[in-house]
Amino acid sequence: MFPNRLKFLRKKHKLSQEELAKKINTTKGTISNYENEHSTPSNEVLKDLANVLNTTTDYLLGRTDNPNPPGELPALTEKDQRDIAKDLEKIINNISTDGYAHFDGKSIDELDEDDKELLIASLENSMKLAKRLAKDKFTPKKYKKG
């Protein structure tokens, strides 16, 4: 179980064996040995792997099927990301045209590029957080993993 989950999470985080090895201060060969069941990590290395891969040691060891650390909000799917991008574009377009939103007396079109980027990033982060909170709150327990 551990080798498969380690490899799955490493690839999910788009890390090569070498990149993961550097993050936990070991070698590519060591990671390869873990993934090919030639060796198992010490408890300290297991904790380091869990931290880097944003999961729990229980998930890596197969004690739970929930890869999210306790209190971690559900991840956004590709569809969620696309929906947020579409909604964000609509919001930005409406702010620019309806004349109701002003920032320190300026419309969004009058903001300099840095301020405009910060505003858009803030809106996007807020929308992502709201979506993750809603998924956590409204997903029935029987569909939650763990």
C-alpha positions in Angstrom: 0.0 0.0 0.0 2.7 2.5 1.0 4.7 2.3 -2.2 1.6 2.9 -4.4 0.4 5.8 -2.3 3.8 7.4 -2.2 4.1 7.2 -6.0 0.5 8.4 -6.5 1.0 11.5 -4.3 4.5 12.3 -5.7 3.0 12.3 -9.2 -0.1 14.3 -8.0 2.3 17.0 -6.7 4.2 16.8 -10.0 7.4 15.9 -8.3 10.1 13.7 -9.8 11.8 11.2 -7.5 14.8 13.4 -7.4 12.8 16.5 -6.5 11.0 14.7 -3.7 14.3 13.4 -2.4 15.8 16.9 -2.2 12.8 18.1 -0.3 13.3 15.4 2.4 17.1 15.5 2.3 17.7 12.1 0.8 18.5 10.5 -2.6 16.5 9.6 -5.7 17.6 6.0 -5.1 16.0 6.0 -1.7 12.7 7.2 -3.1 12.9 4.6 -5.8 13.5 1.9 -3.2 10.5 3.0 -1.3 8.3 3.0 -4.4 9.6 -0.4 -5.5 9.2 -2.0 -2.0 12.9 -2.6 -1.6 13.0 -0.6 1.7 10.7 1.3 4.1 11.3 4.7 5.6 12.0 5.4 9.2 9.3 7.1 11.2 11.1 10.5 10.8 11.3 10.1 7.0 7.7 9.0 6.9 6.6 12.2 8.7 8.8 14.3 6.3 7.1 12.6 3.3 3.7 13.2 4.7 4.5 16.9 5.3 6.0 17.4 1.8 3.1 15.6 0.2 0.4 17.4 2.3 -1.1 14.2 3.7 -1.0 12.1 6.8 1.2 9.2 7.8 -2.0 7.2 8.3 -2.9 7.7 4.7 0.6 6.7 3.5 0.5 3.6 5.7 -3.0 2.6 4.5 -4.7 3.2 7.9 -7.2 5.6 6.3 -8.4 6.3 2.7 -8.6 10.0 3.4 -5.4 11.7 2.1 -6.3 15.1 3.6 -4.8 16.1 7.0 -7.4 16.7 9.7 -9.2 20.0 9.2 -8.0 20.2 5.6 -10.7 21.4 3.2 -11.6 19.3 0.2 -9.5 20.0 -2.9 -11.0 21.7 -5.9 -11.6 19.7 -9.1 -10.7 20.8 -12.6 -14.4 21.6 -13.1 -14.4 23.7 -9.9 -11.4 25.6 -11.2 -13.1 26.3 -14.6 -16.3 27.4 -12.9 -14.4 29.8 -10.6 -12.5 31.2 -13.6 -15.7 31.9 -15.5 -17.4 33.5 -12.5 -14.4 35.6 -11.8 -14.3 36.9 -15.4 -18.0 37.8 -15.1 -17.4 39.6 -11.8 -14.5 41.6 -13.3 -16.5 42.5 -16.4 -19.4 43.7 -14.3 -17.2 45.7 -12.0 -15.8 47.4 -15.1 -19.1 48.3 -16.6 -21.8 48.8 -14.0 -20.0 51.7 -12.2 -21.1 50.6 -8.7 -17.7 49.3 -7.4 -15.1 51.9 -6.6 -11.7 51.5 -4.9 -10.5 54.6 -3.1 -12.6 56.7 -5.5 -11.4 54.9 -8.6 -13.1 52.4 -10.9 -11.4 49.1 -11.6 -10.4 50.5 -15.0 -8.6 53.4 -13.4 -6.5 51.2 -11.1 -2.8 50.6 -11.9 -1.9 47.1 -13.1 -0.4 46.0 -9.8 -3.5 47.0 -7.8 -5.8 45.5 -10.4 -3.9 42.2 -10.2 -4.0 42.2 -6.4 -7.8 42.8 -6.5 -8.3 40.0 -9.0 -6.1 37.6 -7.0 -8.0 38.5 -3.8 -11.3 37.8 -5.4 -10.1 34.5 -6.8 -8.7 33.3 -3.5 -12.0 34.3 -1.8 -14.0 32.4 -4.4 -11.7 29.3 -4.0 -12.0 29.3 -0.2 -15.8 29.8 -0.4 -16.1 26.8 -2.8 -13.9 24.6 -0.6 -15.9 25.5 2.5 -19.2 24.8 0.7 -17.9 21.4 -0.5 -16.9 20.6 3.1 -20.2 21.7 4.6 -22.6 20.3 2.0 -21.0 17.0 1.0 -23.0 14.3 2.8 -20.9 12.3 5.3 -21.5 9.1 3.4 -19.7 10.5 0.3 -16.7 11.8 2.3 -13.6 9.6 2.3 -12.0 8.7 5.6 
